[in-house]
Amino acid sequence: MIPTPNLSHLTAKDFERVYEPAEDTFLLLDALENDAEDLKSSRPLICLEIGSGSGCVSAFIGTILGPSSALYLCTDINTHACQCTVATGRQNKVCLESVGTYLDRSLHTRLKHRVDLLIFNPPYVPTDSVEAESAQSSPAIASAWAGGINGMELTNTFLKLAPELLAPQGRFYLVAVKENNIPRILAAMLNEHDLAGKVVLQRRAGREHLHILRFEKQGSQVQT
Ligand SMILES: C[S@@+](CC[C@H](N)C(=O)[O-])C[C@H]1O[C@@H](n2cnc3c(N)ncnc32)[C@H](O)[C@@H]1O
């Protein structure tokens, strides 16, 4: 079993401003752990996590792949989350390079077709658009969960960017809930972007039915 990253350096005060790892985070870690051997053998060189929050997920990936085996890039719109991400990398002996930006802005052009492992646990909770827009415009804890209509407003924006980021053999893990309409996400990614996706893990947690989706380019080897 791969140990969950040590977050003992983060305090309750940090988690008033930054998303504290929860069931969605842990389901994502479980999916990555299930794929650990496959991920290692594919030797990713560039990993990019959008919305890294505490840095827990990228530190976990660093533990799977090895602290200096890849470039671990993380973004978050919340600058305090960026600081927590860097601190979590340090605490777990993985160098996490954090960029405070909207999604992959400022990195997109340089990273086109170069990302081997792409991860996004987005704000997926359905809210009205005004709430999601206000969370995005003054990033604090609400930006971690307020997802707008169907919980998909930010995710839809990123789903248009993700295919262009992925290297030919790259993979993309996305967290979603039932309300996000998972069949529609899978169909759109296949039909509009030629990315084949599947649900690799799902779990009920309170009122949420969490899913981990994994996408790969059509024609690349799809693990069953
Ligand atoms: C559900 S939390 C996930 C945090 C962490 N990855 C985890 O799994 O525990 C969503 C994260 O996305 C960040 N976020 C929200 N909007 C963003 C945006 N437009 N660009 C980058 N990050 C964003 C939030 O600040 C938050 O850290």
The ligand as a Gaussian input file, in Angstrom:
#p B3LYP/6-31G(d) Opt

LIG

0 1
 C      -11.985000      19.953000      -5.191000
 S      -10.541000      20.923000      -4.883000
 C       -9.272000      19.677000      -5.163000
 C       -7.988000      19.956000      -4.424000
 C       -6.960000      18.814000      -4.518000
 N       -6.553000      18.571000      -5.865000
 C       -7.542000      17.554000      -3.939000
 O       -7.859000      16.624000      -4.715000
 O       -7.687000      17.481000      -2.717000
 C      -10.452000      21.951000      -6.359000
 C       -9.206000      22.836000      -6.444000
 O       -9.263000      23.559000      -7.688000
 C       -8.826000      24.892000      -7.460000
 N       -9.391000      25.729000      -8.521000
 C      -10.650000      26.218000      -8.628000
 N      -10.776000      26.949000      -9.739000
 C       -9.577000      26.913000     -10.372000
 C       -9.078000      27.482000     -11.569000
 N       -9.854000      28.235000     -12.362000
 N       -7.795000      27.250000     -11.899000
 C       -6.981000      26.512000     -11.112000
 N       -7.400000      25.948000      -9.949000
 C       -8.680000      26.146000      -9.593000
 C       -9.342000      25.216000      -6.075000
 O       -8.680000      26.330000      -5.506000
 C       -9.077000      23.891000      -5.348000
 O       -7.793000      23.873000      -4.799000

